[in-house]
């Protein structure tokens, strides 16, 4: 069955223009934007990216070029052009508007950065003025396109304001009806999607300066939202749910290929830190996302695993003076974190809500202060106090030295590439544990406790025992990540495990990663952790305003997408139960069908 687009309603557009005129102007504006990227935007190379060359785009011009091309394709697809209808199965206006907005934001951000960095608009060349004018024309023309679905003006009793029309255009979504495909085609689509995801992540992590990363972030955010509104995300979600094992395998194969795309080990180091952060966030997702326990001191379990591994891994500064093999060090870190999880959870998990959050916050601070005081002066000499336990030796597993460069498929993989692959294996273990736990009877009991502990207890669920199990499992998963983190950074110090700070991982950022990404899902915390770690690392030039921007982003996300970036269907229906979910060309879906 093919999808049919609803009848346009030109009178509901934000700018009153005939649809064909608006579409022609949008195509003209996008074409002029593409042409502008092949001209010089400034006369000096002092602005990064060399935007002085006529003939080919460079730096931020490539971001504008990509956005203009996507806007042009979606504008043409909205006209019903054969061969491009698959781009917009749920409607073309909303995704086209989002892409035009992303291109406009990226271009005008670039022009503003040139003017501010170089000292005025006089530093702009005619190509820059052409880019600004053409992106503005494109955005205005797209705003004149009729919305994908009719606007409900309450029988004319409430005239729609421009804000209501814009919000209606961007938020009203009717999922497309699935189109049956051969199995091989569905698997190919999944593989292609993860290949594109690997390319986008590699491009973002490889950006050499902050201005380019900001432009990348602006367009990528709008493009991903456009994909969601076009209906492609819904179709991909259906395919991944149908081929779940294939999806997980493809995802980790794509992730394993990341070091092969890198020539700079510094970026691989960044990716390794992101994986550590994401794995710990997945462990916290068991506690917060599944069981509904607000833990504000979770980073302490990461520290317990790291310190336990540092003490038994052969460091010259270790007070124990033993050197366990890696598998034994991992088990030591997991066991230590699990024991601490049980010891802390047993007396505190009878508390709920804010009281539990305060107790766990206190535990996190007690752990950090204790590690500071075990310095031989204010306490036993075990952790060397603020100096920590440095000089943890490189891993050597079955003759494979992680500290040396190795060739894999003809590509040299450095030290951080080796640890990245090791951390990826740990992430696979955590994902499998999380998935199995979610689908088990215990996982369903955790969800019942999260939704209503009193009702769950009345149904015969032993809430205390299951909450303690969730606390222990989450602590053990954090300990697993901590053992590898200690070997990656070759040290364990107390200042790495704080409640809050400007650099993750810390308890506040871990909790934000889970909520931002989507509680109770596998992909959500990974996406949230990647964003929260990558953005501060790439935006050093805005270091004084990072926390302000971070808070603003959280406020906007909670306002417009409270279920998180990657949410399960239950939370989508919970937070958007009043939105229209009528599929394109069909009757309304019930909540069970959705």
Protein Blocks (a to p, Z undefined) as FASTA:
>chain_A
ZZddddddfklpmbdcdfklmmmmmmmmmmmmmmmmmpcfbfbfkbghiaabghiachjl
mmmmmmmmmmmmmmmmmnopghilmmmmnojklmmmmmmmmmmmmmmmmmmmmmmmnopa
klpcfklmmmmmmmmmmmmmmmmpccfbdcdehgolaccdfklmmmmmmmmccddddddd
dfklmmmmmmmmmmmmmmmmmmmmmpcbfklmmmmmmmmmmmmmmmmmnommmmmmmmmm
mmmmlmmmmmmmmmmmmmmmpcbfklmmmmmmmmmmmmmmmmmmmmmmmnopacfklmmm
mmmmmmmmmmmnopaklmnlpacdfklmmmmmmmmmmmmmmmmmmmmmmpghjlmmmmmm
mmmmmmmmmmmmmnolnmccfkopmnopghiacddeehiafkbccdeehiacdfklmmmm
mmmmmmmmmmmmmmmmmmmmklmmmmmmmmommlmmmnopafklmmmmmmmmmmmmmmmm
mmmmmmmnopacfklmcfbdfbdcdfklmmmmmmmnoghiaklmmmmmmmmmmmmmmmmm
lmmmmmmmmmmmmmmmmmmmmnojbdcfklmmmmmmmbccbdehiacddfklZZ
